C-alpha cells in the first residue's frame, strides 16, 4: 500500500506539471525492458533466476528534465508473477536556464542542475529514500553520447542522513556497421553500517542495424546487463555479480 500511494503521487506530479512530459518541442523517450536475471539475490536466502520488467521514461522541458523508472521483479524460476516493485523519480532543474547564464564555466561541462530524487518500493525491507543535490552534465562525448555526475544528500528511512554519488552515461557507437550502445550507471552511498556500491552497465545491439526506420523492429534492442554490487544485499554479502540478458523496446 505504501508503494502504491507513493507511485500514484509521482504519476500525479508528472501529469500535473504542464509541458514536462507531453510537450512535442522537447525530447521524450519511454522504454520497456524485459530482463532474464541469473543468480539474482532477490531478497531470498538463496540465489534465484527471475524475470524483471523495467519501465523507463526520460523527458525534457523548458527548465530541466525528468527521469523515472519502475522495476517489477518476478518470482523465482522465471515465473511471470510480480514479486517486488521498486521505482525512482528524479527531476532536475537547470540553473543555467533559470538564471540565463553559465553557472559553472568549464570547457568540458554542460549544464548545472539542482535535483531531488525519491525512491520507494512495495517491500518493507527496502527503505524509502529522499535525495537532494547538484548534478553536472558533461559535454565532451561524440555521436549523441551523454554523461552526468550527481552529488546528493541521502535521507533514508531508518538510517542517519548520509551521501550518495551517482554517475550516469550512454554512448552510441558502431562496430562493423552495427549500431551499438554502451550505457549504465554507478551509485556509491553510505548507510549506518556500510558503504554500498552498485553499477549496471549495459551493452546493446540495436535492431536498426537490420531494419529500416519504418519497421517496428527498428526501435528494438537486445543486449546484456552486468549488475555488480558490494554490500547491496547486506554487509554479509560483499561483492555480487548478477548477469542478465534483455530485450528493450522504445516508444
N, C-alpha and C positions, 0 to 999 in steps of 0.2 A: 504493500500500500504506500509506504514512504516513497519508493522509487517512482510509482505511477503519478503521485501528486507532483513530485519534482519535475518529472519529464513533461507532464501536462503544462506546468508553469513555463518551462523553457520553450515549448512549442507556441504557447500563447504569446510570449515575448517576441518570438520571431515573426509571427503573423501580425502583431500589433505595431511593429516599428515600420513606418511607411518607407518603401523604397529599398529595404535591406535585402530582401530575398526575391522580390518579384520584378524589380526594375530591369527592363530589357537593355538598358545602356551600359550595364556593368556585367563583368564576368561572373558566371554562376555555374557550378557543376555539382551533380549528385551522382553517387556511385554505390552500387551494391556488390559486395564481395562475398563469396562463399568459400570458406576455408575448410580443408580436411587437416586437422591438427593431430600430430602423432606424439605420443608420450607426453601428453599435456597434463600438468598437475592442476586440475580444475577444482581446487578446494577439497579434493578427496585424499584419503590416506595413501592411495597407490596411484601410479601413473595410469592414464587412460587415453583412448583415442576418441576425439569428439569432432563434430561439425560446428563451425561458428559462422554466423551471418553478420556482416558488418555493413551498416548503412551510414554513408559518409556524405556530408554536404559542406561545400565552401561557396561563399558568395561575397561580392564586393558591394559597397555602397559609397555614397558621396564622401564620407569622412572615415572610412575604415573597412573592415571586413568581418565576417563571421565564419566560425568553424564549429561543426557539430558532428559527433558520431555516436552510434548506438551499436553495441556488441550484444548478440544473442548467442550464448554458448549452449550447445546441445548436451544431452545426456550421454553417458559413456557408450562406447562401441558404435559410434556414428549414428546413434538414434536421432531421428528428426523430431525431437521434442525439446522445447526450451528448458534449460536448467538454470542459467544465470543471465541476468540482464545488467548491462553496465553502460553508462553514457557520460560524455563530456561535452560541455558547451563553452566555447572560448571566443568571445567577440574582442576585437581590437579597435581602438580609436586612434587615428593618425594625428600625432601632434604637429607634424609638418603641414597638414591640410587645415587643421583647426586654426593655427596661428599664421598660416600662409608664409612660412619661411622654413628653411632647412635647420632643424633643431640641432642635429649633430653633423656639421660639415666634415665629410670624410669621403675620399675618392672611392672606397670600396663598400660604403654603406648606402642603403636606400633610405626608406622612411623609418621614423621612430614612432612607436605606438605605446599608449597606455593600454593595459589589458587586464581583464578579470576572467577567471575560469571557474566553472562549477562541475564537480564530478560526483556521481551518485550511482547506486546500484539497488536492486531489489533484495540483496542479501545483507543481513546484519553484520556478517564478518568483514564486509567491505565498507569502510567508513565514508561518510560524506566529507568532501574536501572543497574548500574555497581557496582560490589563489588570486593574488593581486601583484602586478608588477609592471615591468617595462620590456618591450620587445623591439629588436632591431632587425630589419631586413638587410640582407647582403645584396650587393649589386655588381657581381663580377662573373656570373655564370652565363655561358652562351646557350643558344638554342632553347630559349624559354625555360631554362633551369631556374630554380629558386632555392633559397635557404634563409632561415632566420634563427636568432638566438634570443631566448626569453629568460629573464631573471625574475623570480616571483617569491613572495612571502606565502608560505603554505600553512593554512589554518584547517587542520584535520580534526574531525570529531574524535574525541577521547585521547588526542595527542596534544603535546605542547606545540606552540607556534614554531615553525621551522622555516626551511627554504626549499626551493626547487629550481633547478636549471634545466631548460628544455631546448634541444637543437632539432630543427626540422629541415629536411632537404628533399629535393626532387631534381633529377637530371635526365632529360631525354638524350638518347644517342643512337647511333646506327652501327650495326655490325653486319658486313656483307649484304647491305641493302635492307636489313631487317630493322624495324622500328622498335627500340628497346627503351626501358625506363629503369632507373635506379633511384629509389625513394625510401623514406622512412623517417624515424625519429629516435632520439635518445633522451631519456629522463634520468636525472640524478636528484634524489631528495633524502632528507633525514627525518626519522621519527624518534621516539623516546629511547629506542633500544639499538637502532642500527642505521646504517646508510643503505639505501636501496638504489640499484641501477637497473634500468630496463631499456633495451633497444630492439627495434623490429625493422630491420632493413628488408626491402622487397626488391626482387629482380623480376621485371615483366617483359613479356613479348607481346606486342600489340598486334592484333589481327588485321589492323590496317596495312600491315606488311603484305597481306594476301588478298584483301578485298578492297574495292573502291569505296569512296566516301558515301555512296548511295546505299551500300549494303548495311543491314542491321548489324552484321558481324564486325564492321569497321570500328564499332565502339566497344568491342570486347577485348580483354587481355587475359592471358594465362601467365602464371608465374609461381614463385616460391617466396615464402617469408620465413626468416630465421629469427625467432624470438630468443634473445639472450638476456638473462636476468641474473641478478645477485641479490639474495635475500627478499625477493618479491613475495614468496610464499611463507616467509618467516625466517628468523635468523638461524634455524636448524638446517635450512636447505642449501645455503651457499649459492654456487653457480648452477643455473639450469639452462639447458639448451633445448628449445622446442621448435622443430621444423614444421612447416605447413606447405601444402600446395593449394592453389586457389584459382578461381575464375572470377573476373570482375567485369561488370557492365556499367558504362557511363550513360547517364540520361541527360 
